[in-house]
Amino acid sequence: MNFFEDFTKFLESRLDEFLQSNPQLNLTIIAQELKQEKLDNQKLILKNESDLKNIENKIFTIGKDIQVWHNRIEKAQQAGRLDLAQEAENREKSLLAEGALLWRKMEEIKEEITIKKELLASIHIKEKEINQKIEDLKKSEYNQNNYSPNEQVRSSNNTNYYDDLEDKFKQWEIELELEKMKNNL
């Protein structure tokens, strides 16, 4: 078990290093996670809203049943059938208790929906921030890749110039690193 834990930690650390050296990829992964979290949250909201409708319908039905049994209590009392009136009262109390439980459940679901919608709004804000950071990184990379001729001369004197070959090697190194990580898994 220790070997697997160590190996897992090693892979995680290599992945972290790789993601830190490639911030755009890291941000893209975060954006995908946020997108999935948003979809999951939207599904939960839809499910909760469906459950809420079902509970509201049950409460409505129970309300009608309570009215029926309340009328039957009065009818039985007027006819002097106290035995039936008592049984009808018991049924009415049972329905009232069931209605109260459903009402509490309905309030809980409404609260859950509110919380999920607030979470959805915060995910949306985070998603915008991440997308903005990705755009900023793209612009930054674009600006680095598009030196003016004077900047290229200055950079070449410092041996820090950037060209297509550099880009190709970086892409190739990233692909090699990803392939190595896949093979290690």
RONU-186778 format. One record per residue: residue number from 1; y, z, x of N, C-alpha, C in turn. Coordinates in pm, 1 decimal. Each point is the difference from the previous one (the first is absolute). Layout:
 dolum   nnorth      nup    neast  canorth     caup   caeast   cnorth      cup    ceast
   NUM        Y        Z        X        Y        Z        X        Y        Z        X
...
***
This chain:
 dolum   nnorth      nup    neast  canorth     caup   caeast   cnorth      cup    ceast
     1   -118.8      0.0     82.5    118.8      0.0    -82.5    125.7      0.0     87.3
     2     -2.7     69.4    111.7    115.2      7.9     87.8     38.1   -136.9     55.9
     3   -100.9    -80.1     35.7     24.8   -133.0     52.7     76.5    -85.1   -101.4
     4    -44.2      5.6   -124.8     65.5    -79.9   -104.0    141.9     47.7    -26.2
     5     19.5    131.0      2.8    135.2     53.2    -19.7     90.5    -43.6    114.5
     6    -51.9      9.5    123.1     78.9    -42.2    115.6     29.7   -149.3     -6.2
     7   -100.2    -77.2    -36.3     16.9   -144.1     -9.2    101.9    -34.4   -107.4
     8     -8.2     68.4   -114.3     95.6    -22.2   -108.2    140.9     35.2     45.1
     9     14.4    112.8     68.1    132.5     39.3     50.2     52.9   -101.8     99.8
    10    -90.0    -49.1     85.4     39.0   -101.2     97.6     51.3   -125.0    -71.1
    11    -76.1    -46.2    -99.4     41.2   -119.3    -73.9    132.5     21.5    -72.1
    12     14.7    117.4    -59.2    124.9     29.8    -70.1    117.6      1.5     96.4
    13    -20.5     57.4    118.5    109.5      4.3     97.9     33.3   -140.2     49.2
    14   -101.2    -83.7     20.7     23.5   -138.5     42.3     74.9    -76.4   -110.5
    15    -41.0     22.0   -122.3     67.3    -64.8   -111.2    145.1     45.8     -9.2
    16     22.7    130.4     15.3    137.0     52.3     -3.0     84.5    -61.8    111.1
    17    -56.9     -8.8    120.1     72.3    -60.9    111.5     34.5   -145.0    -31.3
    18    -99.2    -70.1    -53.9     19.8   -140.6    -33.2    109.9    -15.5   -104.7
    19     -4.4     83.1   -103.1    100.1     -9.0   -106.5    138.7     38.1     50.7
    20      6.2     96.9     92.4    129.7     37.9     55.0     59.3   -112.6     85.0
    21    -87.6    -72.8     67.3     50.4   -110.7     81.7     30.0   -123.7    -84.8
    22    -41.2      0.8   -125.6     25.8   -110.7    -92.7     58.8     55.5   -129.2
    23    126.9     37.9      2.5     59.3     66.7   -117.2     -0.6    -84.5   -126.0
    24     12.6   -131.4     13.6      1.0    -83.7   -120.2   -135.7      6.5    -69.9
    25   -106.7     -1.9     76.7   -134.2     11.1    -57.6    -18.3    136.7    -65.7
    26     49.0    102.6     66.9     -8.0    136.0    -55.1     74.6      7.1   -133.6
    27    119.8    -56.3     -4.3     78.6      0.8   -124.0    -67.8    -83.0   -108.8
    28    -64.3   -108.9     40.4    -71.1    -83.0    -97.2   -116.0     77.6    -61.4
    29    -70.4     76.7     81.6   -110.3     82.7    -50.9     53.7    105.1    -96.6
    30    110.0     62.6     36.7     61.4    100.1    -88.2     42.6    -65.3   -131.6
    31     56.2   -120.7      8.5     42.4    -71.3   -121.1   -120.1    -28.3    -89.9
    32   -112.0    -38.5     59.3   -121.3    -25.7    -78.5    -50.7    128.2    -66.5
    33      4.2    110.0     74.8    -43.2    128.2    -57.3     89.2     39.1   -116.9
    34    130.4    -19.4     15.0     93.0     31.1   -108.6    -25.6    -88.7   -121.2
    35    -27.9   -126.0     26.5    -28.5    -92.9   -109.6   -123.5     45.1    -76.9
    36   -105.4     40.9     73.6   -122.7     47.0    -65.2     25.7    128.9    -77.5
    37     78.3     89.8     59.9     33.0    125.8    -68.7     79.0    -28.5   -127.7
    38     89.6    -97.6      7.0     78.4    -37.1   -118.5    -91.6    -54.8   -109.3
    39    -92.7    -87.0     37.6    -93.6    -55.8    -98.4    -87.2    108.8    -61.8
    40    -49.7     90.7     84.0    -82.1    110.4    -51.4     79.4     86.2    -97.0
    41    123.6     25.8     35.6     87.0     82.4    -84.2     28.6    -69.1   -133.2
    42     23.3   -131.3      4.8     25.1    -74.0   -122.7   -122.6      2.3    -91.3
    43   -118.8    -11.2     58.8   -123.0      7.8    -79.4    -13.2    136.9    -66.1
    44     31.4    106.2     75.5     -8.1    134.9    -56.6    100.6     18.5   -113.7
    45    118.3    -55.5     16.6    101.0     11.2   -105.4    -49.7    -71.1   -126.4
    46    -55.1   -120.0     16.4    -51.7    -73.3   -115.9   -113.0     76.4    -68.0
    47    -88.8     58.8     80.3   -110.4     79.6    -55.9     54.8    120.8    -74.5
    48     95.8     70.1     61.2     60.0    116.6    -65.3     69.9    -38.9   -129.7
    49     68.3   -112.9      0.1     68.2    -44.5   -122.0   -101.2    -33.6   -109.1
    50   -112.2    -59.1     39.2   -106.4    -30.0    -96.4    -59.8    130.0    -55.5
    51    -26.8     95.1     89.6    -51.4    131.1    -43.5     98.6     68.3    -93.8
    52    128.7    -11.6     31.9    104.2     60.9    -83.0     -2.0    -59.2   -140.7
    53    -12.7   -131.4     -9.8     -6.4    -64.4   -132.6   -121.1     50.4    -78.5
    54   -114.4      9.9     67.5   -121.1     49.3    -67.5     19.0    142.4    -51.4
    55     58.8     84.9     82.6     21.3    139.6    -41.0    100.1      6.5   -114.7
    56    105.2    -80.4      7.3     97.6     -1.3   -110.0    -66.9    -42.2   -130.5
    57    -88.4    -99.5      7.6    -72.9    -43.4   -120.4    -89.4    111.1    -53.3
    58    -66.8     71.8     90.6    -85.8    111.3    -42.9     82.6    110.3    -64.8
    59    115.3     29.6     58.4     87.6    103.1    -57.2     46.0    -42.1   -139.0
    60     34.5   -125.9    -15.6     41.5    -51.0   -131.0   -112.3     15.7   -101.9
    61   -122.3    -35.8     40.8   -116.2     11.4    -88.8    -25.3    145.9    -36.6
    62      8.4     88.3     97.7    -21.3    142.6    -26.1    107.5     52.9    -94.4
    63    124.3    -46.3     18.5    108.9     41.1    -89.5    -29.8    -37.1   -144.2
    64    -51.9   -120.5    -19.8    -37.6    -42.0   -136.0   -113.2     88.3    -54.0
    65   -100.0     28.7     85.0   -112.0     84.4    -41.6     47.2    140.4    -36.3
    66     94.9     51.8     75.4     53.8    133.9    -28.9     65.7      0.1   -137.3
    67     75.0   -104.1    -31.6     63.2    -10.1   -131.2   -105.5     -1.5   -111.8
    68   -106.0    -75.8     21.8   -108.1     -8.2    -99.7    -59.8    138.6    -21.7
    69    -34.3     69.8    107.1    -63.0    130.9    -12.1     95.8    104.7    -54.1
    70    129.1    -14.4     31.6     97.9     93.0    -55.0      8.2    -16.8   -152.3
    71     -1.1   -123.7    -46.4      0.3    -26.5   -144.9   -127.4     54.4    -64.5
    72   -111.7    -13.4     67.8   -126.5     50.3    -53.3      0.2    153.0     -7.8
    73     63.6     65.6     95.4     10.3    146.7     -4.3     74.1     40.6   -127.0
    74    115.6    -62.7    -21.8     80.4     32.3   -118.1    -76.8    -30.0   -128.5
    75    -67.3   -110.8     -1.9    -76.5    -40.1   -118.1   -112.4    100.2    -28.8
    76    -70.9     41.5    106.2   -110.6     95.6    -16.9     53.5    136.2    -44.2
    77    113.6     43.8     54.0     58.8    128.5    -38.6     43.8     -2.5   -146.1
    78     59.5   -110.1    -43.0     44.1    -11.5   -138.9   -118.7     -0.1    -96.6
    79   -111.4    -52.6     46.4   -118.7     -5.2    -86.5    -80.5    128.7      9.1
    80     44.6     92.6     84.5    -70.9    127.0     12.4   -122.9     -8.6     89.9
    81    -15.5   -106.6     74.6   -112.6    -14.5     90.9     41.8     47.1    138.7
    82      6.8    132.3     15.1     43.5     59.0    126.1    -98.2    -29.2    114.0
    83   -130.6    -15.3    -32.2    -98.5    -32.9    102.9     30.0   -137.1     62.3
    84     32.8    -97.6    -85.1     34.9   -133.0     50.8    136.2      2.4     71.0
    85     90.4     79.2    -54.9    132.4     11.2     60.9    -11.8     56.0    142.0
    86    -88.1    101.8     17.3    -19.2     60.1    132.2    -58.3   -101.5     99.6
    87    -99.6    -74.7    -44.4    -60.5   -100.9     87.1    101.4   -109.5     35.0
    88     82.0    -36.8    -96.5    103.2   -101.1     24.4    104.3     52.7     99.6
    89     33.9    130.3    -10.9     93.5     61.1     95.4    -58.7     -1.5    140.7
    90   -129.8     29.2      9.7    -65.5     -3.2    130.6      6.5   -141.3     59.7
    91    -25.1    -99.6    -83.5      5.9   -139.2     46.9    142.0    -34.4     44.1
    92     98.1     44.4    -77.7    139.6    -26.9     34.0     36.9     65.6    133.2
    93    -43.8    124.6     20.1     27.8     69.8    127.1    -65.4    -72.3    117.2
    94   -121.1    -48.2    -21.5    -70.6    -74.7    104.4     76.3   -127.4     36.5
    95     47.2    -70.0   -102.5     77.2   -121.7     24.0    133.1     30.3     69.7
    96     63.3    111.3    -40.5    125.5     39.6     65.2    -22.8     30.6    148.5
    97   -111.1     69.0     30.3    -32.3     31.5    138.8    -25.4   -128.2     80.3
    98    -76.6    -91.7    -60.2    -27.9   -127.5     66.5    129.7    -78.3     22.0
    99     86.1      0.3    -98.9    129.3    -67.5     11.9     86.0     61.3    110.0
   100     -2.5    133.1     10.0     78.1     67.8    104.5    -51.3    -38.4    138.8
   101   -133.0     -7.4     15.7    -57.8    -42.1    128.6     42.8   -142.0     35.2
   102     -9.7    -87.3    -99.1     40.0   -138.1     24.1    149.6    -10.8     31.6
   103     79.5     80.9    -64.9    144.1     -0.7     24.4     29.5     40.6    144.2
   104    -69.1    106.4     48.2     17.7     42.7    139.7    -43.4   -111.7     96.1
   105   -112.1    -63.2    -31.5    -49.3   -110.0     82.6    100.9   -114.5      2.2
   106     59.4    -28.0   -115.6    100.2   -104.9     -9.6    121.0     32.4     89.3
   107     44.6    124.9     -2.8    113.4     40.9     82.7    -33.7    -11.1    148.8
   108   -123.5     36.3     37.1    -42.9    -12.4    139.2      1.8   -145.3     44.6
   109    -48.5    -88.6    -84.6     -3.0   -142.6     34.1    142.1    -54.6     11.3
   110     88.8     42.2    -89.2    139.9    -44.4      8.9     60.9     44.5    132.9
   111    -30.6    122.1     40.7     50.1     52.0    127.9    -57.6    -81.2    116.3
   112   -129.0    -31.7     -6.3    -64.1    -82.3    103.6     66.0   -136.7      8.8
   113     27.5    -59.3   -112.6     63.8   -132.4     -2.0    137.1      8.1     66.2
   114     75.5    104.5    -32.5    132.3     18.0     59.7    -10.9     12.3    151.4
   115    -94.9     81.9     46.4    -19.1     19.0    144.1    -41.0   -131.3     66.7
   116    -92.6    -71.9    -61.5    -47.6   -126.8     55.9    113.3   -102.7      5.7
   117     85.3     -2.0   -100.2    111.7    -93.8      0.4    101.5     36.0    108.7
   118     21.7    129.2     22.8     88.6     42.0    108.2    -59.5    -39.7    135.2
   119   -131.9     19.3     14.0    -68.8    -39.1    122.4      9.9   -150.7     20.1
   120    -15.8    -74.1   -105.9      9.5   -145.8      5.8    139.4    -42.4     47.4
   121    101.8     68.3    -48.7    137.2    -31.4     42.1     18.3     30.3    148.6
   122    -55.6    111.8     47.7     13.4     32.5    142.0    -79.6    -97.4     86.4
   123   -114.6    -46.5    -49.3    -78.7   -100.6     73.4     80.9   -128.7     10.0
   124     66.3    -35.3   -109.3     82.1   -121.2     -1.2    111.1      9.9    104.9
   125     61.9    115.9     11.0    106.2     20.8     99.1    -57.6    -10.7    141.5
   126   -115.0     65.2     22.7    -63.8     -7.2    132.1    -38.0   -143.7     34.1
   127    -48.4    -71.1   -100.1    -40.0   -139.3     20.1    120.4    -84.3     43.9
   128    114.6     22.0    -64.4    121.7    -71.5     37.9     39.6     32.9    144.2
   129     -9.7    129.3     36.0     35.8     41.3    135.8    -90.9    -65.3    103.2
   130   -129.7     -0.5    -27.1    -96.2    -59.0     93.3     25.6   -150.6     12.0
   131     20.2    -66.3   -113.1     27.6   -143.8      4.5    128.5    -30.4     76.5
   132     98.5     88.0    -14.2    125.3    -18.3     74.8    -25.1     17.3    149.3
   133    -82.2     98.7     37.1    -32.0     20.2    141.5    -76.0   -120.0     56.0
   134    -91.3    -55.0    -78.6    -74.7   -119.2     44.0     97.6   -115.4     22.4
   135     92.8    -18.5    -94.2     99.9   -106.2     14.7     85.6     22.8    124.4
   136     40.5    125.0     22.6     80.9     31.4    117.7    -76.0    -30.7    128.4
   137   -130.1     34.4      1.4    -81.1    -30.5    118.1    -12.4   -150.1     20.7
   138    -19.8    -73.1   -108.6     -9.3   -146.0     10.8    129.7    -57.8     55.3
   139    113.0     49.2    -51.3    129.1    -48.0     49.5     18.1     35.4    146.5
   140    -39.4    120.6     35.5     10.7     44.8    138.2    -85.1    -88.4     90.8
   141   -123.7    -27.9    -41.5    -87.1    -87.3     78.7     57.5   -140.3      6.5
   142     54.0    -46.5   -111.3     59.7   -133.1     -1.9    116.3     -7.1     97.9
   143     84.0    104.1     -0.8    114.2      3.5     90.9    -45.7      5.7    145.6
   144   -108.2     73.3     26.3    -52.7      7.4    136.6    -56.5   -134.3     42.8
   145    -58.1    -71.6    -94.2    -62.8   -128.6     32.2    101.2   -113.7     12.2
   146    118.8     20.5    -48.4    100.2   -105.8      0.0    120.8     35.9     84.9
   147    -21.3     13.6    132.6    109.5     26.0     92.2     90.1   -121.8      8.2
   148    124.3     23.8     27.2     87.3   -112.9     31.7    -33.5    -44.2    142.2
   149     35.9   -122.6     40.3    -33.6    -47.5    135.2     53.8     91.7    109.4
   150    120.2     54.4    -19.1     55.9     90.4    101.0    -83.1    127.0     12.0
   151    -48.7     48.2   -115.7    -82.2    120.4      1.9   -131.9    -28.3     68.3
   152    -55.1   -120.3    -19.0   -127.0    -34.2     63.1     15.1     -3.4    151.1
   153    112.1    -52.2     47.9     22.5     -4.5    144.4      9.9    141.1     53.7
   154     79.6     85.5    -69.6     11.6    139.1     44.9   -134.4     67.7     -3.0
   155    -75.5    -22.0   -109.7   -130.2     63.9    -13.6    -96.5    -49.7    105.2
   156      3.3   -129.3     30.3    -94.0    -51.6     98.8     30.6     57.5    136.6
   157    126.4     30.8     26.3     33.5     64.6    126.0    -58.2    139.8      7.3
   158    -12.0     65.8   -116.6    -58.1    134.3     -4.6   -150.1     -3.9    -20.2
   159    -57.3   -116.8     -9.8   -142.5    -22.7    -26.3    -45.4     65.3   -130.2
   160     90.3     11.7    -95.6    -35.4     52.6   -132.2     16.8   -106.8   -107.0
   161    -10.2   -125.3     35.8     22.0   -105.7    -98.3   -117.3     -7.0    -96.9
   162     32.1    -57.9   -111.8    -97.0     -9.4   -107.9    -17.2   -146.8    -33.9
   163   -123.1    -45.2     -6.2    -23.9   -138.8    -35.3   -126.7    -10.5    -83.4
   164    -37.9   -121.7    -31.8   -117.9    -22.6    -84.1   -127.2     50.3     65.3
   165     -9.9    -14.6    130.5   -120.0     45.9     69.2    -16.2    151.2    -14.3
   166    109.5     70.4     10.3     -3.1    145.8    -17.9    -49.1     33.4   -141.1
   167     52.5    -71.2    -97.3    -39.6     20.1   -138.9   -148.6    -28.6    -20.0
   168    -47.3   -109.3     59.6   -141.6    -35.0    -11.9    -89.0    107.4     60.0
   169     41.1     51.0    118.4    -81.4    104.0     62.9     -0.8    128.4    -81.6
   170    111.9     36.8    -55.3      4.6    120.6    -83.7    -90.0    -14.9   -122.0
   171      5.1   -114.9    -64.0    -84.2    -24.4   -116.1   -147.3      5.3     39.0
   172    -32.7    -62.5    113.2   -137.5     -2.2     48.1    -48.2    141.6     32.3
   173     84.6     81.2     62.6    -35.4    138.7     33.6    -22.1     82.4   -126.5
   174     81.0    -22.8   -100.3    -17.7     70.0   -127.7   -133.3    -37.7    -62.4
   175    -30.0   -128.7      1.0   -127.6    -45.5    -56.7   -118.6     59.3     75.6
   176     10.2      3.2    134.0   -107.5     60.2     81.0    -18.3    147.4    -33.8
   177    111.6     70.2    -13.6     -6.0    143.0    -30.8    -62.4     23.3   -136.4
   178     38.4    -80.8    -97.3    -58.0     12.4   -133.6   -149.3    -30.7      2.6
   179    -38.1   -103.2     71.8   -141.9    -36.1      9.9    -79.7    112.0     67.0
   180     57.9     58.5    104.6    -68.8    110.0     69.5    -18.0    119.4    -94.1
   181    104.1     28.2    -81.3     -8.3    112.1    -93.2   -105.0    -28.3   -106.7
   182     -5.8   -124.3    -47.4   -100.8    -34.8   -100.6   -140.1     17.0     57.3
   183    -18.4    -45.4    122.4   -132.1     12.0     63.6    -37.5    145.4     22.0
   184     97.4     82.7     32.1    -28.3    143.7     20.8    -38.3     69.8   -127.0
   185     53.1    -48.9   -112.6    -33.8     60.5   -128.4   -140.4    -37.4    -37.3
***
